[in-house]
Amino acid sequence: MAEYKSDFWDERYSSDEYVYGTQPNQFFKEQIQKIDPAGRLLLPGEGEGRNAVFAANLGWNVDAFDQSSVAKMKAETLAKLNNVKINYSNVDLGKFVPQKNFYDCAAIIFVQLPSEIRSGFHRKIIDSLKPNGKIILELFSKDQFGKISGGPQNLNMLSTIEEIKNDFKGLKTIVISEENINLEEGDKHSGEASVIRFVGKKH
């Protein structure tokens, strides 16, 4: 994702349509609903705001960011349509520095990063969590390569389950799986897809 600069994402999000739809990611939806009470949530690479708006509707205090200013505008429009507030900022994924020990949950949903910066990015997300805070993650696996249902066609930006286990080895694992699922998230995420799913809890 960081391989694609903000102008790439500005162009992708420039249509009136919501490229990945307005409904939340299914795995994120299932997992965030299990966390009670709602608290502070961090959503990096949040795009057009579908997950942020869903979480805000559940009572979460949402901090979201993306490098695309067009995505920010569309996310804020979606929030207004749903009568919720989200705190959305424009920050480059490779340069953000979150507050430490601040969030009750962070969700990394299809934030596909080159391998050379992925682990460091994930470490920042872990550091941003309070003790007992949770991470919800869904990423395309390397088996997604060649499939037309979404994600970068670049093996260096796709992950293995071993890489994800290693990145989050300091957390208590609640869910870890590699699955073939059917994506129905707008035009750009549609069809059979190979994903890695993870939920972890900070000690």
C-alpha positions as CSV (number, residue, x, y, z in Angstrom):
1,M,0.0,0.0,0.0
2,A,2.8,2.4,0.8
3,E,4.2,1.4,-2.6
4,Y,1.2,3.3,-4.0
5,K,1.5,7.0,-3.4
6,S,-1.4,9.3,-2.4
7,D,-2.1,10.3,-6.0
8,F,-2.8,6.6,-6.8
9,W,-5.4,6.4,-4.0
10,D,-6.8,9.8,-4.8
11,E,-7.5,8.7,-8.3
12,R,-8.9,5.3,-7.2
13,Y,-11.3,7.1,-4.8
14,S,-12.3,9.9,-7.2
15,S,-15.6,8.4,-8.3
16,D,-18.9,9.2,-6.6
17,E,-19.2,5.5,-5.8
18,Y,-17.6,4.0,-2.7
19,V,-15.0,1.8,-4.3
20,Y,-15.0,-0.9,-1.5
21,G,-18.7,-0.2,-0.6
22,T,-20.2,1.4,2.5
23,Q,-20.6,-1.7,4.6
24,P,-17.9,-2.8,7.0
25,N,-15.5,-5.6,6.3
26,Q,-17.2,-8.8,7.4
27,F,-14.4,-10.1,9.7
28,F,-14.0,-6.7,11.3
29,K,-17.7,-6.5,11.9
30,E,-17.9,-9.9,13.5
31,Q,-14.9,-9.2,15.8
32,I,-15.5,-5.6,16.9
33,Q,-19.0,-6.6,18.0
34,K,-17.5,-9.0,20.4
35,I,-15.6,-6.3,22.3
36,D,-17.6,-4.7,25.1
37,P,-17.5,-1.9,26.2
38,A,-16.5,0.2,23.2
39,G,-13.5,2.4,23.7
40,R,-10.8,4.0,21.6
41,L,-10.2,2.4,18.1
42,L,-7.4,3.0,15.7
43,L,-8.0,2.4,12.0
44,P,-4.9,2.9,9.7
45,G,-5.3,2.9,6.0
46,E,-9.1,3.4,6.5
47,G,-9.9,4.5,3.0
48,E,-13.5,5.7,2.5
49,G,-14.5,5.1,6.1
50,R,-16.8,2.1,6.0
51,N,-15.2,0.4,9.1
52,A,-14.8,3.7,11.0
53,V,-18.5,4.6,10.5
54,F,-19.7,1.2,11.6
55,A,-17.6,1.3,14.7
56,A,-18.7,4.8,15.6
57,N,-22.3,3.6,15.3
58,L,-21.4,1.0,18.0
59,G,-20.1,3.8,20.3
60,W,-16.4,3.6,19.6
61,N,-14.2,6.7,19.7
62,V,-12.6,6.3,16.3
63,D,-9.2,7.7,15.1
64,A,-8.7,6.8,11.4
65,F,-6.1,7.9,8.9
66,D,-5.1,7.4,5.3
67,Q,-2.7,9.1,2.9
68,S,-5.5,10.0,0.4
69,S,-7.3,13.3,0.9
70,V,-10.1,12.2,-1.4
71,A,-10.7,9.1,0.9
72,K,-10.8,11.5,3.9
73,M,-13.5,13.6,2.3
74,K,-15.6,10.6,1.4
75,A,-15.2,9.1,4.9
76,E,-16.4,12.3,6.5
77,T,-19.3,12.5,4.1
78,L,-20.3,8.9,5.0
79,A,-20.0,9.7,8.7
80,K,-22.4,12.7,8.3
81,L,-24.9,10.6,6.4
82,N,-24.8,8.2,9.4
83,N,-24.9,10.9,12.0
84,V,-21.7,9.9,13.7
85,K,-18.4,11.5,14.3
86,I,-15.0,10.1,13.4
87,N,-11.5,11.7,13.8
88,Y,-9.9,11.3,10.4
89,S,-6.5,12.6,9.4
90,N,-4.2,12.4,6.4
91,V,-1.0,10.7,7.3
92,D,1.4,8.6,5.2
93,L,1.3,5.0,6.4
94,G,5.1,4.8,6.6
95,K,5.5,7.9,8.7
96,F,2.7,7.8,11.3
97,V,3.6,7.7,15.0
98,P,0.7,6.8,17.2
99,Q,0.3,7.5,20.8
100,K,1.6,4.6,22.9
101,N,-0.7,2.6,25.3
102,F,-3.7,4.6,24.1
103,Y,-6.1,2.4,22.2
104,D,-8.4,-0.4,23.3
105,C,-8.4,-1.9,19.8
106,A,-6.7,-1.4,16.4
107,A,-7.9,-2.9,13.1
108,I,-5.6,-3.6,10.2
109,I,-7.9,-4.3,7.3
110,F,-6.2,-4.9,3.9
111,V,-3.3,-2.6,4.7
112,Q,-1.0,-4.3,2.3
113,L,2.6,-3.1,2.9
114,P,6.0,-4.1,1.3
115,S,7.8,-6.7,3.5
116,E,10.6,-4.3,4.4
117,I,8.3,-1.9,6.3
118,R,5.4,-4.3,7.3
119,S,6.9,-5.6,10.6
120,G,7.8,-2.1,11.8
121,F,4.4,-0.8,11.0
122,H,2.8,-3.7,12.9
123,R,5.1,-2.9,15.9
124,K,3.8,0.6,16.0
125,I,0.2,-0.7,16.1
126,I,1.1,-3.0,19.0
127,D,2.8,-0.2,20.8
128,S,-0.4,2.0,20.4
129,L,-2.5,-0.5,22.4
130,K,-3.2,-0.4,26.1
131,P,-2.6,-3.6,28.1
132,N,-5.4,-6.0,27.1
133,G,-6.0,-4.1,23.9
134,K,-6.8,-6.1,20.8
135,I,-5.8,-6.2,17.2
136,I,-8.1,-7.3,14.4
137,L,-6.4,-8.0,11.1
138,E,-7.4,-9.3,7.7
139,L,-4.8,-9.3,4.9
140,F,-4.4,-10.9,1.5
141,S,-2.1,-13.9,1.6
142,K,0.5,-14.8,-1.0
143,D,-2.1,-17.2,-2.5
144,Q,-4.0,-14.1,-3.6
145,F,-1.4,-13.6,-6.3
146,G,-3.0,-14.1,-9.7
147,K,-6.6,-13.7,-8.4
148,I,-8.7,-10.8,-9.7
149,S,-10.7,-10.3,-6.6
150,G,-8.5,-7.5,-5.1
151,G,-5.2,-6.6,-3.6
152,P,-1.8,-5.8,-5.1
153,Q,-0.4,-8.2,-7.7
154,N,3.0,-8.1,-6.0
155,L,4.2,-11.0,-3.9
156,N,6.3,-8.6,-1.7
157,M,3.0,-6.9,-0.6
158,L,1.2,-10.2,0.2
159,S,1.8,-12.1,3.5
160,T,2.2,-15.6,4.8
161,I,0.6,-16.8,8.0
162,E,4.1,-17.4,9.4
163,E,5.0,-13.7,8.9
164,I,1.9,-12.6,10.7
165,K,2.5,-15.0,13.5
166,N,6.0,-13.7,13.9
167,D,4.9,-10.0,13.7
168,F,2.4,-10.5,16.5
169,K,4.2,-13.2,18.5
170,G,4.2,-11.0,21.6
171,L,0.4,-11.0,21.8
172,K,-2.0,-13.7,23.0
173,T,-3.5,-15.3,19.9
174,I,-7.3,-15.5,19.8
175,V,-7.8,-16.2,16.1
176,I,-5.3,-17.1,13.4
177,S,-6.3,-18.7,10.1
178,E,-5.7,-18.7,6.4
179,E,-8.9,-19.0,4.4
180,N,-10.5,-18.8,1.0
181,I,-13.5,-16.5,1.3
182,N,-15.9,-14.8,-1.1
183,L,-15.4,-11.0,-1.0
184,E,-18.3,-8.7,-1.6
185,E,-16.8,-5.3,-0.9
186,G,-17.5,-3.1,-3.9
187,D,-16.1,-3.5,-7.4
188,K,-12.4,-3.7,-6.3
189,H,-12.9,-6.5,-3.7
190,S,-15.2,-9.0,-5.4
191,G,-14.9,-12.8,-5.8
192,E,-12.9,-15.6,-4.3
193,A,-10.0,-14.4,-2.2
194,S,-7.2,-15.9,-0.1
195,V,-6.8,-14.1,3.2
196,I,-5.1,-14.3,6.6
197,R,-7.2,-13.5,9.6
198,F,-5.8,-12.7,13.1
199,V,-7.1,-11.4,16.4
200,G,-4.6,-10.9,19.2
201,K,-4.6,-9.5,22.7
202,K,-1.8,-7.4,24.2
203,H,-0.6,-8.7,27.6
